């Protein structure tokens, strides 16, 4: 169970006003080569290197929303309002913690710096979007088994990674494609970690709501292609401006 508070309907974590570039769904899929890449001059692929671009196809997650309370005061429907061609720089920070029995493994925070752009937006408000990774970083976390400097070289090879998909005005997600045209060694593992921890936007209720409104979004997810889980997220509107 996770709890998230929403201020003014949508919480933005970057400095410019967001173009409502949505995030991927949390459903899972396996990495696969997209096409063959050119071979080195000697005609032989280097051992341990992928033979071509790597893609993750993530099918849309089916989320159901239950309104617990519609809040007080003036009621309005919450919607993501994307503008075609809108651009924004965003920073996505992801934390990884693994636990087995009594042992816990903590990794440094992985940061993806992305250019986000909205493509077409249909009459119902469903938007095409693309996130393109332009930079990466790793930050220290108390108790982490590895230092950020150990991860930075591998993360740097993820520049150019794209995350593309659709997002409805209610936050409902379409299929997402994560692609890296020039993958480093073990790129599939890196993309797998990203898909497990990439954040998602809140799914919104269709009913008009006011301050104090509460709802639950329930999504079926599959972790590491092995564990089926039901994820329930609680939301609450704590303030409204404009």
N, C-alpha and C positions, 0 to 999 in steps of 0.2 A: 504494500500500500504506500503510495507516495502522495504528498500534499503539496500543492502549488497555489500561491496567491497571485491573482491577476489584478494589476492596477490599470485602470482605464482600458479594460477589455483585453489588451494585448501588451505583454511586457517585452520591451526591446532591450537587448543587452549590448548594443553598439551605439556609438555616438551620433551618427546621422539618423534622420527619420527613416525607418525601414520602408522598402517598397512592398512589404508583405511577401517577401520571397520565402516560400514555405520550406519546411524541412522534410526529410524523408520519413516514411513510415517505419515501424519497428518490426515488420515481418522479415523473415530471413530467406536467403537463397545461397547457392554455392557459387564460388568463383569459377570462371571458365575462360579460356582464350577466346578472343573475339575474331582474330584473323591472323594469318601468318605475317611475320615481320621480315624485312630484308635480312639476309644472312651476312656475317662479316665477310671481309674481302677474301679470306681464305676458304670461304664456302662452308665453314663449320661453325655451329652455334657454340658459344662458350658454355662450359659445364655449369649447371646451377642457375642459368639465366632463363627467364621465360622466353618462348619463341615468338611472342607477339603481344599485342595489347591484351589487357586483362579487364574483364567486366564482371560486375555483380548485378544480376537482375533480381530486384526485390519486388515481389507481388504486393498489391495494396493490402493494407491491414483493414480488417472489418471492425469498426468501432461502433459501439452503441452508447448512447448518452441518456442518462436518467436525471431529470431535474428534481432536486431535493427541495429547493426553496427558490421562489422567483424574486426574493429581495423586497426592498421598499422603495418608495418614491417613484419617479418617472421611470417607466419600463421601455426599454429599447432592445431590438434584436442585435446581437453581436455578430459581426461579419468581418472577415479579412477583405480589405479593399485594395486590390493590386492594380497598378497602372502599367500598361504595356510599355516596355522599354526602360522601366525604372531600374536604377543601378544603386548599389550600396556596397561598401566594404564591411564585412562581418568577421567576427572572431569566434570560433567554436572551440571550447575547451572541454576535454573529455578525460574522465578519471576512471581508472580500472582497479578493482579490488577483487581478488579471488580468495575463496575460503574452502578448505578441506579439513574436516574434523575440527581440530583446535588450532590449525595453522592458517595464517592469513598472509597473503602476498599482496603488497601494494606497489603500484607502478607510478612513476612520475606523471604529472598532468601533461597530456598531449594537446597541443594547440594547432589548429588549422586556421590560417588567415585566408579569407576567400573574397573574391569578387562575386557578388550576387546580382543576377539580372533576371527580370521578369520578361517573358516572351509574350505570346498572345494571351488575351483574356476574353473568354466567351461571354455571352449575354447573361449567363447564370453566375458569373464571377469566378469560374474555374480558371486558374492561371497555369501556364507553362513556366518553369523556372530552371535556372542553371546556376550552380555554385562552382566556381573554378578556384582551385587552391593556388595561391600566389606566393605563399610563404608558410613556414612551420616553425614551431618552437616546442621546447619541453621545459617544464617547471618543477622544481623540487617539491616533494610532499613528505611530511614527517612519516618515518617508518618505511619509506620506499626502499626496495632491495637494490635498485639500480640508480645511478646518478643520471640527471638530465643529459649530461654531456655524452653518455653512452648511446642515447637514442637519437641525438640530433643529426648525425650523418645519415642514418637510414630515413629519418623523417624528411630530410632535405630532398631526397629522391622522389617524394610524392608531389612535388611542384608540377602543376598541370593536370592533376587529378580533377575530374569533373563529376558532379552529382546533379542529375537532371531528372525531373519528374513533373507531376501535376499536383495541385492543391486546390480543393474547393473552397468556396467562400465560408463554409462552416468549419474548415480545417480538415475535412475528409481527404485522405491521401490517395493518389493514384500510384501506378507502378513507378519505381525509382530505378535508375541505372547509374551505377558508380563505375567509372571507367578511367583507366590509366594507359595512355598510348605508349609510353616508354617506361615500362616497369623495371624496377631494380630486382635483385635476387630476393626471393621469398615475398614477392609483391602480394600474392594471394593471402598470405598470413596478415600482412599489414591492412589490406582492404577488409579482411574478415573482422579484425579488431575494430575498425572504424564503423562498420555496419552494426556491430553489437552495441556500441555506446553513443552513436550519433543521436542528438536530441531531436524531439519532435515537437511541433506546435500543438497547443491545446485544441481539442475538438470541441466546438461550441454548441450549445443547445439551440434548437430552432425557435423556442418560445422567447418572447421579449422578457428581459430581466432588468432588475435595478440593483442598487448597492446592497450588498449582503446576500446576493443570490449564490446558491451552492448547487453543484451538480457533480455527477460521477461519470467518467468515461471508462468503459470496459473494452479492452482489446486483447485478442488472442495473439500470442507471439511464440516464436520458436527460437531458443537460444542455442547458438553453436550447432544448429541443424540436428540437435539431439534431444533437447528438453522443451516440451510444450508447456507453456505457462499462460495463465490468465492475469493480465495486468489491469489493476483498477487504480485510477488516478482521481483524486478529489480536487475540485477547483472551487474558489470563492472569489467574488468580486468585492474588493475591500475599499475601492475608491473609484470615482468617475470624474473626468475633466473634459469639458467640451461636448 
